Amino acid sequence: MKSKALYFFVAVSIPLLAWSCGGKDPISELPPPVPVEKPDEKPVDPSPGTRPWDANRGKVVTPSGTGWTSKTVDEGVVYYTFSGKDDISGVVQEVFVVDLDLSKSQYQAKLLYTSPRVVVSEAFKRDANTVAAMNANFEVNSIFIRTAGATRYQIPKTVIGDTDVPNWKSEAAFTSDGERGLQIFFAGSPARDGKIKSIKGKTYPEAVTLQRQYYTSIAGNYRDLISSAPMLIDDYEPLGEDFCDYSLTSSQVNKLDGEDPNRHQRVRHPRTAVALTENNHFIMFVVDGRTNFSSGMSARELTRFLVKWFNPQYALNMDGGGSTTLCVKGEGDPTTHVVNYPVENVSDKNMRDHTHERQRDVHFVIVKK
């Protein structure tokens, strides 16, 4: 299996007018107001090998205990759920997870591109052997997309949508060879060098150009490649915990554009993520939000939740909000197999159905050969 690498970002809670996390056109969504999380003091980073996260190396973590359920969907595919008050966020959450053992040769894990775009449950039905499907992409003009050996988008814009917000959504990537060779890696951003060694300290227009050039140069090595952000966990380092600027006050954050990362990732929303563990498992993860049954998570909370319950070596945040949707064979809605409760265009916080999906261009799929 090819080397895996990731970079993630974490968050805090604030009222936010969130734009669509995917697609070309922003969609206004008003999540309920929530208080801003107080920043934690960060200790001086010790030398490599003695850093706190190094203690997680080699540990296999399987979620269990109060609030957790598990079910084997097929050999090598386990479906987990969590419902209850989470001790990391301190509020109620509903979490849905598919864990694929990549050592099982009967599965393919890959990206599926559809044009025109479709909802996740429609992508799930494209192949009768699909056992799980999940939303993937942010708006296509902000990211790099390659699927089935064809490059679809190459980070067309240096700003997000029609805003003036610099495009921060392509610092990391997921790749697949169409079988079981998966990677998650941190390419680089103005805040940190990654695979791109010269990117730190660059302005975002220049940084986006460097990201575009880098992904274009390596795309031919992969069947699938999709960029995203933030990188949550990179070789066990919980990057998502400090993705946002926690020196900003609530008042300052509330004045930011909804696409600014310091609002986008410091607020509790439905979230979607992918992760890879050291023992060769691929995790597709969603947490619901904006309802009375699940508050959603910030990037910081998402990172900490993943570390505690799955201990992945790499993890990457994907498009969330109204896009967050997971389908699992034989679970959830008997017709669509949607297991969570998507909130696209939903204002009723007591909503409990599986029908409010958002159309997306790219989906993660796990297919039995």
C-alpha positions in Angstrom: 0.0 0.0 0.0 1.2 3.5 -0.9 2.3 5.8 1.9 -0.5 7.8 3.5 -0.4 11.3 4.8 -2.9 13.9 6.0 -3.4 17.3 7.4 -6.6 18.3 9.4 -8.2 21.2 11.1 -10.4 21.6 14.1 -13.0 23.9 15.4 -15.2 25.7 18.0 -18.8 26.7 18.2 -20.2 30.1 17.1 -23.4 31.2 15.3 -22.8 31.1 11.6 -24.4 31.9 8.3 -22.9 28.9 6.5 -22.6 28.8 2.7 -23.0 25.6 0.8 -20.0 23.4 1.5 -20.2 22.1 -2.0 -21.3 22.9 -5.5 -20.8 26.1 -7.5 -23.6 28.1 -5.8 -23.6 29.0 -2.1 -26.7 28.1 -0.1 -27.5 30.1 3.0 -28.0 28.0 6.1 -28.6 29.3 9.6 -27.4 26.9 12.3 -28.5 27.6 15.9 -26.2 29.9 17.9 -23.7 28.1 20.0 -21.0 29.5 22.4 -17.4 29.7 21.3 -15.1 27.1 22.6 -12.4 28.5 24.9 -9.0 27.9 23.4 -6.8 25.4 25.2 -3.3 26.4 26.1 -0.9 24.6 23.9 2.3 23.2 25.5 5.7 23.7 23.9 6.1 21.0 21.2 8.7 18.5 22.4 11.2 16.8 20.1 10.0 14.2 17.7 9.6 10.8 19.3 8.5 12.3 22.6 5.5 14.3 21.3 2.2 13.4 23.0 0.7 11.9 19.8 3.7 9.5 19.3 2.2 7.5 22.2 -0.7 6.5 19.8 1.6 4.7 17.4 0.7 1.0 17.0 -2.4 1.2 19.1 -5.5 -0.4 17.6 -8.7 1.3 18.9 -12.2 -0.1 18.4 -15.1 2.0 19.6 -17.3 0.5 22.2 -19.1 1.4 25.4 -22.0 3.6 26.3 -23.7 5.0 23.2 -21.9 2.8 20.7 -23.3 0.0 18.5 -21.5 -2.1 16.0 -22.7 -4.5 13.2 -20.8 -6.5 10.6 -22.3 -5.6 7.2 -20.1 -8.0 5.3 -16.8 -9.7 5.8 -14.3 -6.9 6.6 -16.9 -4.2 6.7 -18.2 -3.0 10.1 -20.9 -0.3 10.7 -20.7 1.7 13.9 -23.1 4.2 15.4 -22.9 6.5 18.4 -25.8 8.4 20.0 -25.6 10.4 23.2 -23.8 13.1 25.0 -20.2 13.1 23.8 -17.7 14.0 26.5 -15.5 15.8 24.0 -18.0 18.3 22.7 -20.2 18.1 25.9 -23.4 18.0 23.8 -25.6 15.3 22.1 -24.2 13.8 18.9 -25.2 11.1 16.4 -22.3 9.5 14.6 -22.3 7.0 11.7 -19.2 5.2 10.6 -18.1 2.5 8.1 -14.8 0.7 8.8 -13.3 -1.2 5.9 -10.5 -3.7 6.5 -8.3 -3.1 3.4 -6.7 -6.5 3.8 -9.9 -8.0 2.4 -9.3 -8.4 -1.3 -12.9 -8.6 -2.3 -13.5 -4.8 -2.0 -12.7 -1.7 -4.0 -12.6 1.7 -2.4 -12.7 4.5 -4.9 -14.3 7.8 -6.0 -17.4 8.0 -8.2 -17.9 11.1 -10.3 -21.3 11.9 -11.7 -22.4 14.6 -14.2 -24.9 15.9 -13.6 -24.4 15.6 -9.9 -26.6 13.3 -7.8 -27.4 12.6 -4.2 -25.4 10.0 -2.3 -28.3 7.4 -2.4 -28.4 7.6 -6.2 -24.6 7.1 -6.3 -25.0 4.1 -4.0 -27.4 2.5 -6.5 -25.1 2.9 -9.5 -23.5 -0.5 -8.7 -25.5 -3.3 -7.2 -22.4 -4.5 -5.4 -21.9 -1.2 -3.4 -21.8 -1.8 0.3 -21.3 1.9 1.4 -21.3 5.4 -0.1 -20.6 8.9 1.3 -20.4 12.4 0.0 -17.0 13.8 -0.9 -16.4 17.1 -2.6 -16.5 20.8 -1.7 -17.5 23.1 -4.5 -15.7 22.0 -7.6 -14.1 25.4 -8.3 -12.2 25.2 -5.1 -10.6 21.8 -5.4 -8.7 19.3 -7.6 -10.7 16.3 -8.8 -9.5 13.2 -10.7 -11.7 10.1 -11.0 -11.4 6.9 -13.0 -8.1 8.2 -14.5 -9.6 11.5 -15.8 -8.8 14.9 -14.3 -12.1 16.8 -13.9 -11.1 20.0 -12.1 -7.7 21.6 -11.3 -8.5 24.1 -8.5 -10.0 26.6 -10.9 -10.4 29.5 -8.5 -8.0 31.2 -6.0 -11.0 32.5 -4.0 -14.0 30.6 -2.7 -17.2 31.0 -4.7 -18.2 34.7 -5.2 -16.5 35.7 -2.0 -13.1 37.4 -1.5 -12.0 34.6 0.9 -8.7 33.0 -0.2 -9.2 29.4 -1.3 -8.0 27.3 1.7 -9.8 24.0 0.7 -7.0 22.1 -1.1 -4.2 21.7 1.3 -4.5 17.9 1.6 -5.7 15.0 -0.6 -7.2 11.5 -0.7 -6.0 9.2 -3.4 -7.0 5.7 -4.6 -5.7 3.2 -7.1 -9.3 2.0 -7.5 -8.6 -1.1 -5.4 -7.2 -1.0 -1.9 -4.2 1.3 -2.3 -5.4 4.4 -0.5 -3.5 7.5 0.7 -4.3 10.6 2.7 -1.6 13.2 2.7 -0.9 16.9 3.5 0.3 18.7 0.4 0.9 22.0 2.1 -0.5 25.4 2.9 0.7 29.0 3.7 0.8 27.9 7.4 2.9 24.7 6.9 5.1 22.9 4.4 4.0 19.5 3.4 4.8 17.6 0.2 5.2 21.1 -1.3 8.3 22.3 0.5 8.2 25.9 -0.7 4.6 26.8 0.2 4.9 27.9 3.8 4.6 31.7 4.1 3.2 32.2 0.6 0.1 34.3 0.0 -3.0 32.3 -0.9 -3.1 33.1 -4.7 0.5 31.9 -5.0 -0.2 29.0 -2.6 -3.1 27.8 -4.8 -0.9 28.0 -7.8 1.6 25.8 -6.1 -1.1 23.3 -5.0 -2.5 23.2 -8.5 0.9 22.5 -10.0 1.7 19.8 -7.5 -1.5 17.9 -7.9 -1.3 18.1 -11.6 2.2 16.7 -11.5 1.3 13.7 -9.5 -2.3 13.0 -10.7 -1.2 10.5 -13.3 0.0 8.2 -10.6 -3.6 7.7 -9.3 -6.9 6.5 -10.5 -8.6 9.0 -8.1 -7.4 12.1 -6.4 -9.5 14.7 -4.5 -8.2 17.6 -2.5 -9.8 18.9 0.6 -9.3 20.6 4.0 -8.5 20.8 6.7 -6.1 17.9 7.4 -7.2 16.6 10.7 -4.5 14.1 11.6 -1.1 13.7 9.9 1.0 10.7 11.0 -0.9 10.9 14.4 -0.3 14.6 14.8 -3.7 16.2 15.5 -3.4 19.2 13.1 -7.1 19.8 13.2 -6.9 21.0 16.8 -5.2 24.2 15.8 -6.4 24.8 12.3 -8.3 28.0 13.4 -7.0 31.1 15.0 -8.2 30.8 18.6 -6.9 34.2 19.5 -9.9 35.7 17.8 -12.8 36.7 20.0 -16.4 35.5 19.3 -17.3 39.1 18.2 -14.4 39.1 15.7 -15.3 35.6 14.3 -18.9 36.6 13.9 -17.9 39.4 11.6 -16.0 37.1 9.2 -17.4 35.7 6.0 -19.1 32.4 6.3 -16.5 30.8 4.1 -13.6 32.1 6.2 -11.9 29.1 7.8 -12.1 30.7 11.2 -15.9 30.6 11.0 -16.3 27.6 8.7 -14.3 25.3 11.0 -14.9 26.9 14.4 -18.6 26.3 14.3 -20.5 23.1 15.0 -21.9 21.6 11.8 -22.6 18.2 10.3 -19.2 16.9 9.3 -17.8 14.3 6.9 -14.3 12.8 7.2 -12.2 9.9 5.9 -9.3 8.3 7.8 -6.7 5.6 7.5 -5.4 3.5 10.4 -1.9 2.0 10.9 -3.4 -1.5 10.8 -4.8 -0.8 7.3 -8.4 0.2 7.8 -10.3 2.8 5.8 -12.9 4.8 7.8 -15.8 6.8 6.4 -17.2 9.0 9.1 -20.2 11.4 9.4 -21.7 13.3 12.3 -25.1 14.9 12.1 -25.7 18.4 13.2 -28.2 21.4 13.4 -30.9 19.3 15.1 -32.1 18.6 18.6 -30.6 15.1 18.3 -27.1 16.0 17.2 -25.3 19.3 17.5 -22.5 18.6 15.0 -18.8 19.3 15.6 -16.1 21.8 15.0 -12.9 20.7 13.4 -11.2 20.6 16.8 -13.9 18.4 18.2 -14.0 16.2 15.2 -10.2 15.7 15.4 -10.4 14.8 19.1 -13.3 12.4 18.6 -11.5 10.5 15.8 -8.3 10.3 17.9 -10.2 8.9 20.9 -12.4 6.4 19.2 -10.5 5.3 16.1 -6.9 6.5 16.5 -6.2 6.9 12.8 -2.8 7.6 11.5 -4.2 10.0 8.9 -7.6 11.8 8.6 -9.1 14.4 6.3 -12.1 16.6 6.6 -14.4 16.6 3.6 -17.5 18.7 2.6 -20.0 18.8 5.4 -23.1 20.7 6.3 -26.1 19.9 4.2 -23.9 17.5 2.1 -23.1 15.1 5.0 -24.7 11.8 4.0 -23.8 8.1 4.5 -25.4 5.0 2.9 -24.8 1.5 4.2 -26.2 -1.6 2.6 -29.2 -3.0 4.5 -29.2 -0.2 7.1 -31.1 3.0 7.6 -33.9 3.8 5.1 -35.1 0.6 3.5 -35.2 2.1 0.1 -32.2 4.5 0.0 -30.0 3.0 2.6 -29.2 6.5 4.0 -28.4 5.9 7.7 -27.9 9.5 9.0 -30.3 12.4 8.9 -29.1 14.9 6.2 -30.2 18.5 6.7 -30.1 20.1 3.3 -32.7 22.9 3.3 -34.0 21.7 6.7 -35.1 24.3 9.4 -37.0 21.9 11.7 -34.7 20.9 14.5 -36.9 17.9 15.3 -36.6 16.4 11.8 -36.0 12.7 11.8 -36.0 11.4 8.3 -33.4 10.4 5.7 -34.6 12.3 2.7 -32.9 15.7 2.8 -29.9 14.9 0.7 -27.8 17.4 -1.3 -26.6 16.6 -4.8 -22.8 16.2 -5.1 -20.3 15.7 -7.9 -18.1 13.1 -6.3 -18.8 10.3 -3.8 -16.7 7.7 -1.9 -17.9 4.2 -2.7 -16.9 0.8 -1.3 -17.8 -1.9 -3.8 -17.6 -5.6 -3.5 -16.0 -7.2 -6.6 
